[in-house]
Amino acid sequence: MRAATGADVAAIADMVRERSRWLSERGLGECEAAADEFGAQAANPDILVWVLEHRERGVVGCTTITRENALPPWGFTDEERGEPSLFLTTSFTRPNPYRLGRLLAWWALDRAATEGVRWVRRGTAQEQLSRYYQRDQGWQLLRVADLPEAKVHLLQRRAEHLPELPDLMSGRGL
């Protein structure tokens, strides 16, 4: 994992388009219209985007991280917004059999623990994805915010050190 730069804009946008096609083929929605916007975040110094880079395939994943001060007030209580946390606002991976999205989340959990942050939080408008996060990744559903444009599932997981992470990040044990 490394911080994204302006040089990653096209690779991230391409990855989002690839993921969008994969989602669309399965009837799970799509995000192609926002691919360029998500890619452009890498060049914005006010947005912290991290990329998972494979030595041969290039950028295979990305996640955007903010701190507790950016938690949306419509989704989190004042108390939650006052607790030290990382918020995963956008995560994408190239379609793959290795569950690289899980690897991004584990990296965030470990990073938060290293920074002394108590929680990692995230949200999704896809109920199926929320169920996967809870069932397969151990996230706790805090609440569902009923917004005019979508129902957003807000989740959290306690930060923790993952000693096996360096091996997983190198591809061993995936």
C-alpha positions in Angstrom: 0.0 0.0 0.0 1.1 3.5 -0.8 -0.3 6.9 -1.0 -1.8 7.6 -4.4 -0.5 10.4 -6.6 -1.7 12.2 -9.7 0.1 9.5 -11.7 -2.5 7.0 -10.5 -5.6 8.9 -11.8 -6.0 6.9 -15.0 -5.3 3.5 -13.4 -7.8 4.1 -10.6 -10.5 5.3 -13.1 -9.8 2.2 -15.3 -10.1 -0.1 -12.2 -13.4 1.5 -11.2 -14.8 0.9 -14.7 -13.6 -2.7 -14.6 -15.3 -3.2 -11.2 -18.4 -1.5 -12.5 -18.7 -3.9 -15.5 -18.3 -6.8 -13.1 -21.0 -5.5 -10.8 -23.3 -4.8 -13.7 -22.9 -8.3 -15.1 -24.1 -9.6 -11.7 -27.0 -7.2 -11.4 -25.3 -5.4 -8.4 -25.4 -1.9 -9.8 -22.7 0.1 -11.4 -20.4 3.0 -10.8 -18.9 3.7 -14.2 -20.3 7.2 -14.4 -18.2 8.2 -11.3 -15.0 6.4 -12.5 -13.2 9.6 -13.5 -14.3 11.4 -10.4 -12.9 8.6 -8.2 -9.7 8.6 -10.2 -9.3 12.3 -9.9 -9.3 12.0 -6.1 -5.8 10.7 -6.3 -4.5 14.0 -7.6 -6.4 16.1 -5.0 -4.0 16.9 -2.1 -7.0 17.3 0.3 -8.2 13.7 -0.2 -6.1 10.8 1.2 -6.3 8.0 -1.3 -4.2 4.8 -0.8 -3.5 2.3 -3.6 -2.8 -1.4 -3.4 -0.2 -2.0 -6.1 0.8 -5.3 -7.6 4.3 -5.5 -9.0 3.0 -6.8 -12.4 -0.6 -5.7 -12.6 -0.1 -2.2 -11.2 -3.0 -0.7 -9.2 -5.3 -3.5 -8.1 -7.1 -1.7 -5.3 -7.7 1.7 -3.7 -9.4 3.2 -0.7 -10.0 6.7 0.4 -9.6 7.4 4.1 -10.8 10.4 6.2 -10.7 11.0 9.9 -13.6 11.3 12.4 -14.1 15.0 11.6 -15.3 14.0 8.2 -17.9 11.5 9.4 -21.3 12.6 8.0 -23.6 14.0 10.8 -26.6 12.3 9.2 -24.9 8.9 9.8 -23.0 9.2 13.0 -23.8 10.5 16.5 -21.9 13.5 18.0 -20.2 11.0 20.3 -19.1 8.8 17.4 -17.9 11.7 15.5 -15.8 12.7 18.5 -14.1 9.3 18.8 -10.8 8.9 17.0 -11.5 6.9 13.9 -10.6 6.3 10.3 -13.5 6.3 7.8 -13.2 4.3 4.6 -15.3 6.4 2.2 -14.5 4.7 -1.1 -12.9 1.4 -1.8 -12.5 -0.4 -5.1 -10.5 -3.4 -6.3 -10.1 -5.0 -9.7 -12.3 -8.2 -9.9 -10.1 -10.9 -8.5 -10.4 -14.3 -6.7 -8.3 -13.1 -3.7 -10.7 -10.8 -1.9 -8.4 -7.8 -2.2 -11.2 -5.6 -0.7 -10.8 -7.6 2.5 -7.1 -7.0 2.4 -7.7 -3.2 2.0 -9.9 -3.3 5.1 -7.4 -5.3 7.1 -4.7 -2.8 6.2 -6.9 0.0 7.4 -7.6 -1.8 10.7 -3.9 -2.4 11.3 -3.0 1.2 10.3 -5.6 2.6 12.7 -4.2 0.5 15.5 -0.7 1.7 14.7 -2.0 5.3 14.8 -3.7 4.7 18.2 -7.1 5.1 16.6 -9.9 3.1 18.2 -12.3 2.5 15.3 -12.5 2.0 11.5 -15.8 3.0 10.1 -17.3 2.6 6.6 -20.6 3.0 4.8 -22.3 1.4 1.8 -25.5 1.9 0.0 -25.6 -1.8 -1.0 -27.3 -4.0 1.5 -25.7 -7.1 0.1 -22.3 -5.6 0.6 -23.2 -4.6 4.1 -24.2 -8.2 4.9 -20.9 -9.4 3.4 -18.9 -7.0 5.6 -20.7 -8.2 8.7 -20.8 -11.9 7.9 -17.4 -12.4 6.3 -15.3 -9.5 7.7 -16.5 -9.0 11.2 -18.0 -5.5 10.8 -20.7 -4.3 13.2 -23.7 -2.6 11.7 -24.3 0.7 13.6 -27.4 1.8 11.8 -29.0 2.3 8.4 -29.4 6.0 7.4 -32.5 6.5 5.2 -31.5 9.2 2.8 -33.6 10.4 -0.1 -31.2 8.9 -2.7 -30.3 5.7 -0.8 -30.3 3.7 2.4 -26.7 3.9 3.7 -25.5 1.1 5.9 -23.0 2.4 8.4 -20.6 0.0 10.0 -17.6 -0.1 12.3 -14.9 -2.4 13.5 -12.4 -2.0 16.3 -8.9 -1.2 15.1 -6.5 -4.1 15.7 -2.9 -5.1 14.8 -2.8 -7.9 12.4 0.7 -9.6 12.7 0.0 -11.7 9.5 -0.6 -8.6 7.4 2.9 -8.2 5.9 2.7 -11.8 4.6 -0.8 -11.2 3.2 0.3 -7.9 1.6 3.1 -9.8 -0.1 0.7 -12.4 -1.5 1.6 -15.2 0.9 -1.4 -16.7 2.6 -4.1 -15.2 0.4 
